[in-house]
Amino acid sequence: MTAFAGGSHNLRFEQHNLACANFNVFLDDVSLEIAADIPWLSETPTTGWLGAYGDFESIAVTFDANALAAGVYTGTLRVASDTPYSPQGVPVELTVGTDYASAQDGNWTGTAWPGSTGTPTANDIVTVTTGTTVTVDSVSAQCYGLYVEPGGTLIIPQGSDLTVEGYVENHGKLVETKSVSGATEFLHLRNQAGDETHYYGATITPDGNMGQVEVAIRGNQACTTNGPDDTVNRCFDITPGTVQTADIRFFYLDAEIPAALDANTMQVWHWSGTYPWGVAGASYAIDSAGDYWWIDAQDVSGYSLFVISSKSAGPTALRLTGLTGQGGLLTVMLVFGLLAAGTLARRKRR
């Protein structure tokens, strides 16, 4: 019978009563199911005892995709019981995606991952590796997980869009360009349904039309050469097409706040090309929800590099790491610091 394992099959049973030629009983479509083990699923515990009147026990079910190729795997979790009221089977499904890791500068739809047979889907994990730049060139780019390594860059140009179903980790740089004439969100990366946000970047509400605005965010890294305790470890670079006064909401993770800083007394600081740093905006409002904090800076009129710090005199560094600043019409090239390159250990598709 092992040849029939793993599925349901219809059988026909016939009963013939030899004492009466006119007495025959037929049973049609009797289902015989032979259960097979699900190799990618395990349960703990596998046995137990329940009392009456609503007693229950929690069962931990573990999915293991390590030995599986990309695809969708299904099965049924059966519970055996010595009562006449055995529970129904529980359907289980495991979707295994492909890992895409950028091997060179290129586009999301293929050239960033040479040798690949396709484009990342909503089931796949994408890694933008150190030293590479991936440009989203689609209005419907999608993935399950997005990880940007230190020194890696992901660019979302005007007119392109990216949805993320599971998670986003930015240890490199995310860049997005949009036209801004009213309240506009940058680098708010949501799932395709639009009911989950996995990354918050910035929101700009201008007094007038700013044209095309580029927002770049470096995450989970020091913003100045004084190290990670000088500012929140998320750095913002905003370049407007037309300078307009605006209110800006800056988002950052709780994990990006150094222990040396006070989360409730943050201010936004702006680099205009000369030391010391200047306070950006006329007033502030700080709030948090879940893993995220945000600070609202009102009436911001100068743009380029922004950092967030609770130090009363602002950041103490004279130099920044890894960004190019622009304040009004003045462009200032800043000294590049050394960024530690890291890798994420995972099965990669190159």
VEXTOR-850810 format. One line per field, with one value per residue (C-alpha): residue number from 1; x, z, y; residue in three letters. Coordinates in steps of 0.02 Angstrom, whole numbers, plus 50000, padded with zeros to 5 digits. Example, Ala and Ser with C-alpha at 12.3 -4.5 7.8 and 13.67 -1.06 7.14 Angstrom:
BEGIN
nr <- c(1, 2)
xx <- c(50615, 50684)
zz <- c(50390, 50357)
yy <- c(49775, 49947)
rest <- c(ALA, SER)
//
This chain:
BEGIN
nr <- c(1, 2, 3, 4, 5, 6, 7, 8, 9, 10, 11, 12, 13, 14, 15, 16, 17, 18, 19, 20, 21, 22, 23, 24, 25, 26, 27, 28, 29, 30, 31, 32, 33, 34, 35, 36, 37, 38, 39, 40, 41, 42, 43, 44, 45, 46, 47, 48, 49, 50, 51, 52, 53, 54, 55, 56, 57, 58, 59, 60, 61, 62, 63, 64, 65, 66, 67, 68, 69, 70, 71, 72, 73, 74, 75, 76, 77, 78, 79, 80, 81, 82, 83, 84, 85, 86, 87, 88, 89, 90, 91, 92, 93, 94, 95, 96, 97, 98, 99, 100, 101, 102, 103, 104, 105, 106, 107, 108, 109, 110, 111, 112, 113, 114, 115, 116, 117, 118, 119, 120, 121, 122, 123, 124, 125, 126, 127, 128, 129, 130, 131, 132, 133, 134, 135, 136, 137, 138, 139, 140, 141, 142, 143, 144, 145, 146, 147, 148, 149, 150, 151, 152, 153, 154, 155, 156, 157, 158, 159, 160, 161, 162, 163, 164, 165, 166, 167, 168, 169, 170, 171, 172, 173, 174, 175, 176, 177, 178, 179, 180, 181, 182, 183, 184, 185, 186, 187, 188, 189, 190, 191, 192, 193, 194, 195, 196, 197, 198, 199, 200, 201, 202, 203, 204, 205, 206, 207, 208, 209, 210, 211, 212, 213, 214, 215, 216, 217, 218, 219, 220, 221, 222, 223, 224, 225, 226, 227, 228, 229, 230, 231, 232, 233, 234, 235, 236, 237, 238, 239, 240, 241, 242, 243, 244, 245, 246, 247, 248, 249, 250, 251, 252, 253, 254, 255, 256, 257, 258, 259, 260, 261, 262, 263, 264, 265, 266, 267, 268, 269, 270, 271, 272, 273, 274, 275, 276, 277, 278, 279, 280, 281, 282, 283, 284, 285, 286, 287, 288, 289, 290, 291, 292, 293, 294, 295, 296, 297, 298, 299, 300, 301, 302, 303, 304, 305, 306, 307, 308, 309, 310, 311, 312, 313, 314, 315, 316, 317, 318, 319, 320, 321, 322, 323, 324, 325, 326, 327, 328, 329, 330, 331, 332, 333, 334, 335, 336, 337, 338, 339, 340, 341, 342, 343, 344, 345, 346, 347, 348, 349, 350)
xx <- c(50000, 50148, 50127, 49966, 50041, 50021, 49850, 49665, 49595, 49418, 49380, 49223, 49165, 49036, 48937, 48854, 48727, 48731, 48572, 48467, 48507, 48413, 48508, 48662, 48738, 48854, 48959, 49024, 49165, 49234, 49389, 49545, 49684, 49859, 49955, 50137, 50257, 50286, 50476, 50476, 50360, 50387, 50279, 50316, 50244, 50178, 50072, 49971, 49816, 49669, 49537, 49355, 49266, 49373, 49547, 49681, 49866, 49975, 50074, 50229, 50239, 50406, 50431, 50602, 50641, 50828, 50823, 50683, 50688, 50584, 50399, 50237, 50222, 50057, 50001, 49878, 49919, 49817, 49770, 49728, 49613, 49528, 49365, 49223, 49253, 49425, 49478, 49480, 49642, 49733, 49793, 49972, 50063, 50244, 50303, 50490, 50562, 50726, 50866, 50927, 51093, 51161, 51325, 51349, 51268, 51107, 50918, 50791, 50717, 50873, 51043, 51084, 51085, 51173, 51138, 50966, 50818, 50694, 50645, 50614, 50434, 50333, 50404, 50588, 50723, 50831, 51003, 51087, 51269, 51414, 51481, 51333, 51188, 51019, 50894, 50709, 50649, 50469, 50304, 50267, 50433, 50407, 50495, 50466, 50620, 50742, 50915, 51036, 51213, 51334, 51397, 51251, 51125, 50945, 50871, 50685, 50672, 50522, 50383, 50447, 50377, 50427, 50317, 50388, 50284, 50391, 50532, 50660, 50834, 50935, 51119, 51168, 51076, 50898, 50858, 50689, 50640, 50464, 50377, 50323, 50184, 50091, 50117, 50228, 50296, 50471, 50533, 50377, 50392, 50227, 50158, 50058, 49892, 49944, 49896, 50072, 50219, 50390, 50497, 50463, 50575, 50518, 50365, 50381, 50239, 50293, 50223, 50239, 50291, 50465, 50477, 50572, 50644, 50772, 50779, 50925, 50928, 51076, 51023, 51103, 51268, 51365, 51324, 51481, 51664, 51638, 51558, 51386, 51353, 51354, 51184, 51041, 51113, 51003, 51062, 50954, 51003, 50863, 50890, 50741, 50718, 50653, 50685, 50524, 50491, 50418, 50372, 50470, 50439, 50595, 50571, 50700, 50702, 50718, 50867, 50952, 50954, 51120, 51108, 51206, 51063, 50895, 50753, 50634, 50743, 50798, 50822, 50854, 51021, 51066, 51238, 51255, 51437, 51522, 51536, 51441, 51284, 51123, 50956, 50835, 50660, 50573, 50493, 50483, 50361, 50423, 50321, 50338, 50239, 50302, 50483, 50480, 50508, 50479, 50518, 50422, 50527, 50420, 50469, 50628, 50703, 50878, 50912, 51053, 51114, 51009, 51051, 50956, 51036, 50990, 51155, 51114, 51251, 51219, 51342, 51522, 51601, 51669, 51649, 51518, 51535, 51488, 51367, 51372, 51287, 51186, 51124, 51022, 51129, 51293, 51359, 51491, 51590, 51621, 51760, 51714, 51741, 51771, 51616, 51633, 51575, 51472, 51390, 51231, 51252, 51117, 51094, 51116, 51066, 51192)
zz <- c(50000, 50013, 49831, 49882, 50029, 50041, 49956, 49960, 49847, 49805, 49826, 49786, 49904, 49852, 49962, 49884, 49986, 49914, 50006, 49913, 49735, 49746, 49896, 49852, 49948, 49863, 49950, 49829, 49852, 50016, 50053, 50109, 50165, 50203, 50305, 50268, 50377, 50331, 50331, 50345, 50496, 50676, 50832, 51018, 51117, 51008, 51146, 51292, 51399, 51413, 51547, 51516, 51514, 51399, 51446, 51314, 51278, 51165, 51030, 50955, 50768, 50683, 50496, 50423, 50245, 50248, 50132, 50020, 49848, 49811, 49798, 49895, 50010, 50086, 50208, 50348, 50533, 50606, 50790, 50849, 50999, 51094, 51105, 50977, 50950, 50871, 50809, 50623, 50525, 50520, 50345, 50341, 50202, 50184, 50049, 50014, 49921, 49831, 49902, 49785, 49825, 49715, 49631, 49540, 49512, 49416, 49405, 49513, 49363, 49327, 49297, 49483, 49499, 49346, 49316, 49395, 49305, 49358, 49461, 49650, 49699, 49858, 49926, 49902, 50011, 49933, 49998, 49930, 49962, 50015, 49873, 49755, 49704, 49653, 49564, 49570, 49389, 49407, 49471, 49549, 49622, 49772, 49893, 50061, 50151, 50112, 50191, 50143, 50198, 50258, 50100, 49996, 49914, 49857, 49746, 49712, 49573, 49534, 49464, 49534, 49684, 49800, 49919, 50056, 50135, 50285, 50348, 50306, 50383, 50324, 50371, 50212, 50117, 50051, 49924, 49855, 49737, 49727, 49670, 49822, 49821, 49977, 50120, 50046, 50125, 50083, 50109, 50196, 50137, 50153, 50101, 49942, 50036, 50113, 50290, 50359, 50358, 50380, 50367, 50403, 50328, 50325, 50286, 50208, 50213, 50118, 50107, 49917, 49771, 49798, 49631, 49636, 49807, 49847, 50022, 50069, 50235, 50306, 50447, 50596, 50580, 50649, 50565, 50620, 50644, 50833, 50830, 50864, 51027, 50947, 50863, 50829, 50713, 50567, 50451, 50331, 50172, 50090, 49922, 49855, 49677, 49743, 49922, 50018, 50204, 50263, 50414, 50416, 50517, 50541, 50590, 50677, 50767, 50954, 50919, 50828, 50985, 51078, 51266, 51291, 51219, 51296, 51183, 51252, 51224, 51044, 50921, 50734, 50682, 50510, 50430, 50324, 50279, 50430, 50614, 50729, 50680, 50674, 50747, 50606, 50622, 50745, 50862, 50892, 50942, 50989, 50999, 50981, 50940, 50941, 50882, 50805, 50866, 50766, 50786, 50697, 50647, 50599, 50478, 50409, 50279, 50249, 50171, 50157, 50299, 50455, 50612, 50775, 50945, 51124, 51155, 51203, 51093, 50951, 50876, 50924, 50765, 50634, 50498, 50437, 50371, 50195, 50134, 50020, 50090, 50004, 50096, 49989, 49834, 49918, 49891, 50013, 49991, 50160, 50214, 50202, 50355, 50353, 50363, 50428, 50296, 50355, 50276, 50312, 50319, 50214, 50058, 49915, 49733, 49625)
yy <- c(50000, 50117, 50164, 50254, 50347, 50534, 50551, 50505, 50368, 50311, 50125, 50022, 49884, 49753, 49631, 49477, 49376, 49199, 49146, 49273, 49314, 49479, 49549, 49654, 49801, 49925, 50062, 50193, 50319, 50258, 50360, 50268, 50384, 50320, 50447, 50484, 50583, 50766, 50782, 50973, 50977, 50925, 50937, 50949, 50862, 50720, 50639, 50703, 50687, 50807, 50817, 50856, 51024, 51129, 51067, 51104, 51086, 51193, 51104, 51186, 51154, 51186, 51211, 51171, 51228, 51193, 51042, 51105, 51182, 51336, 51297, 51272, 51119, 51061, 50928, 50890, 50880, 50736, 50717, 50541, 50517, 50376, 50471, 50471, 50658, 50661, 50833, 50869, 50873, 51040, 51092, 51156, 51247, 51299, 51418, 51415, 51563, 51592, 51698, 51835, 51922, 52060, 52011, 52177, 52346, 52322, 52326, 52235, 52145, 52045, 52126, 52140, 51951, 51878, 51695, 51708, 51633, 51766, 51918, 51916, 51875, 51903, 51738, 51781, 51859, 51994, 52044, 52201, 52158, 52268, 52376, 52350, 52463, 52390, 52502, 52459, 52473, 52415, 52484, 52313, 52253, 52139, 52024, 51942, 52003, 52143, 52154, 52294, 52257, 52392, 52479, 52417, 52537, 52512, 52650, 52674, 52805, 52915, 52805, 52639, 52548, 52406, 52305, 52194, 52057, 52010, 52121, 52255, 52276, 52426, 52424, 52514, 52649, 52665, 52802, 52857, 52999, 53073, 53231, 53332, 53461, 53402, 53279, 53141, 52982, 52921, 52743, 52682, 52502, 52407, 52239, 52223, 52229, 52394, 52345, 52313, 52434, 52354, 52510, 52694, 52828, 53009, 53115, 53289, 53415, 53573, 53748, 53742, 53633, 53560, 53469, 53306, 53267, 53133, 53059, 52945, 52851, 52757, 52642, 52555, 52647, 52794, 52960, 53052, 53010, 53020, 52849, 52775, 52869, 53043, 53031, 52913, 52780, 52831, 52970, 53070, 53163, 53264, 53350, 53452, 53510, 53677, 53733, 53763, 53776, 53611, 53507, 53343, 53188, 53081, 52898, 52788, 52621, 52603, 52490, 52635, 52745, 52732, 52706, 52868, 52972, 53020, 52963, 53096, 53251, 53226, 53368, 53369, 53442, 53506, 53517, 53673, 53648, 53726, 53682, 53693, 53600, 53701, 53654, 53611, 53680, 53794, 53665, 53478, 53342, 53168, 53008, 52820, 52664, 52485, 52477, 52651, 52828, 52986, 53169, 53308, 53459, 53609, 53746, 53668, 53784, 53713, 53544, 53421, 53312, 53284, 53189, 53165, 53186, 53231, 53320, 53500, 53571, 53449, 53324, 53357, 53289, 53408, 53278, 53155, 52980, 52931, 53067, 53218, 53373, 53508, 53664, 53783, 53817, 53769, 53594, 53531, 53371, 53291, 53175, 52993, 52886, 52701, 52592, 52415, 52293, 52146, 51996, 51902, 51716, 51636, 51534, 51657, 51655, 51747)
rest <- c(MET, THR, ALA, PHE, ALA, GLY, GLY, SER, HIS, ASN, LEU, ARG, PHE, GLU, GLN, HIS, ASN, LEU, ALA, CYS, ALA, ASN, PHE, ASN, VAL, PHE, LEU, ASP, ASP, VAL, SER, LEU, GLU, ILE, ALA, ALA, ASP, ILE, PRO, TRP, LEU, SER, GLU, THR, PRO, THR, THR, GLY, TRP, LEU, GLY, ALA, TYR, GLY, ASP, PHE, GLU, SER, ILE, ALA, VAL, THR, PHE, ASP, ALA, ASN, ALA, LEU, ALA, ALA, GLY, VAL, TYR, THR, GLY, THR, LEU, ARG, VAL, ALA, SER, ASP, THR, PRO, TYR, SER, PRO, GLN, GLY, VAL, PRO, VAL, GLU, LEU, THR, VAL, GLY, THR, ASP, TYR, ALA, SER, ALA, GLN, ASP, GLY, ASN, TRP, THR, GLY, THR, ALA, TRP, PRO, GLY, SER, THR, GLY, THR, PRO, THR, ALA, ASN, ASP, ILE, VAL, THR, VAL, THR, THR, GLY, THR, THR, VAL, THR, VAL, ASP, SER, VAL, SER, ALA, GLN, CYS, TYR, GLY, LEU, TYR, VAL, GLU, PRO, GLY, GLY, THR, LEU, ILE, ILE, PRO, GLN, GLY, SER, ASP, LEU, THR, VAL, GLU, GLY, TYR, VAL, GLU, ASN, HIS, GLY, LYS, LEU, VAL, GLU, THR, LYS, SER, VAL, SER, GLY, ALA, THR, GLU, PHE, LEU, HIS, LEU, ARG, ASN, GLN, ALA, GLY, ASP, GLU, THR, HIS, TYR, TYR, GLY, ALA, THR, ILE, THR, PRO, ASP, GLY, ASN, MET, GLY, GLN, VAL, GLU, VAL, ALA, ILE, ARG, GLY, ASN, GLN, ALA, CYS, THR, THR, ASN, GLY, PRO, ASP, ASP, THR, VAL, ASN, ARG, CYS, PHE, ASP, ILE, THR, PRO, GLY, THR, VAL, GLN, THR, ALA, ASP, ILE, ARG, PHE, PHE, TYR, LEU, ASP, ALA, GLU, ILE, PRO, ALA, ALA, LEU, ASP, ALA, ASN, THR, MET, GLN, VAL, TRP, HIS, TRP, SER, GLY, THR, TYR, PRO, TRP, GLY, VAL, ALA, GLY, ALA, SER, TYR, ALA, ILE, ASP, SER, ALA, GLY, ASP, TYR, TRP, TRP, ILE, ASP, ALA, GLN, ASP, VAL, SER, GLY, TYR, SER, LEU, PHE, VAL, ILE, SER, SER, LYS, SER, ALA, GLY, PRO, THR, ALA, LEU, ARG, LEU, THR, GLY, LEU, THR, GLY, GLN, GLY, GLY, LEU, LEU, THR, VAL, MET, LEU, VAL, PHE, GLY, LEU, LEU, ALA, ALA, GLY, THR, LEU, ALA, ARG, ARG, LYS, ARG, ARG)
//
